[in-house]
Amino acid sequence: MLFLDKPVGLTSNHALQQARRLLNAAKAGHTGTLDPMASGLLPLTFGEATKFSQTLLDADKGYDATVLLGVTTTTADAEGEVLARSAVHVSDAEIEAAMARLRGGIEQVPPMYSALKHHGKALYEYARAGVEIPREPRKVTIHRFECLGREGDSLRVRVACSKGTYVRTLASDLGAMLGCGAHLTALRRTHIGPFALDVTTPLADLEVLSLEERDALLAPVDALLEHLAVQMLDESRMRSFTHGQSVKVEEGAIGALFRVYHEERFLGVGTLTEGGVLVPTRLMSTGTQ
């Protein structure tokens, strides 16, 4: 897998396809979409690693963003058309009070300009056709939402949130609470789960490297799973496990997911059930390291 620093102006899929071409990868995926106007951490998975990408899709995420008060747009970000402009007469204390109300467990209505599907069609396709689709609120958790600085009506903010959170919706909701409207003007993803920007490679840097140098940047498949505890199997149980059979192990938390190894070989992940039985959940292909 590769931790890419996606530039502004590319879709996540476009960035993925460019990296896939540069690495001569037959199979590739990413672990959480970034809008074209957003930059930052975009983990890309190749080959066998695509089997294990769900762990990062489900992970908490962190962002640095810029919110402009007093202007609302069709998309809740700078890519949309301006709907309204309002004078901004809010104090820093009022901003903090509104942000505090948006922390913790909240409900968000997904934006129409999103990739969520309705009858197999992305919501943004309906939005571009002028069709409004009713959306149910979704529960998300905002672990952190704070203002790092203010320049006039522009706020620099930091967000830590659960999966499924739309930061532009958070910006729009903040503006609604303050009575002046707001939209997102910049967004940079800084964290996904245990990974941060310090492990990323900019796409422009990847393009100038040799294939050998690009390959050297790839992290092993199990780098995705470092937060999981380990189960070690002997050769006999390894053979059973890699053929999809459950095996008996000595200890571990019932119901927990484990990364499983034979010596230094990563075999896949398994779930521990009652009686110390480790059930294969997702396996590497036989013979793949």
C-alpha angles and dihedrals in degrees: 000000000000129000102218127193098218115213125226114267101039128096115235089247092052090051090048093051092049091051091045091054093047091051096041089233119169096199126033143159141167131232105228131357124252119200116244091254090054127084135189143062114020113164111208123200126206132191113333092004090072088073091065102041094106091080090067094039086061095043128106115259137210131211143180111211145169120228123194114207122212099036128084124192137192092252099034087241139075093273093069133081118266112258101178144352123211137180113256117226104160130127127225088251091055090050091051092048091052092047090051090057089056095054124096124019110354139156122245129191106221113240121253089234095068138104093247111128129239114184089343095307126106115250092234089062090058090045092053088052090052094251119137115209118199110244128198117230114255127212115241134164123233106200094177134014115162140150113243094185145338131224109181107300094345120097128196106212139181122213134189113182149154125265116285095037118138109210091196089056088051089053092048092048090050090053091048091052091051091049095234104083126235144201139198116261100175137014132184123178110222104172143025114182107309094345127096140180093272090077096050132107119210114237091236090058092049091055095060097048127093119251090255091052091048091050089051089061093059117107119218119263094253091057084087090061105046091120090065124089118245133247117194119206130198119230096269095051090040090060092051094044095050089052090057097261125136117245136198117249132182107237147357143110114299111244094017124130117235136191107233130213143178105207101311096336116108109223103179137264131306139185121232114228135184115306094029094285115155111210119199110245102172126357138200113240112271110275094014116126 
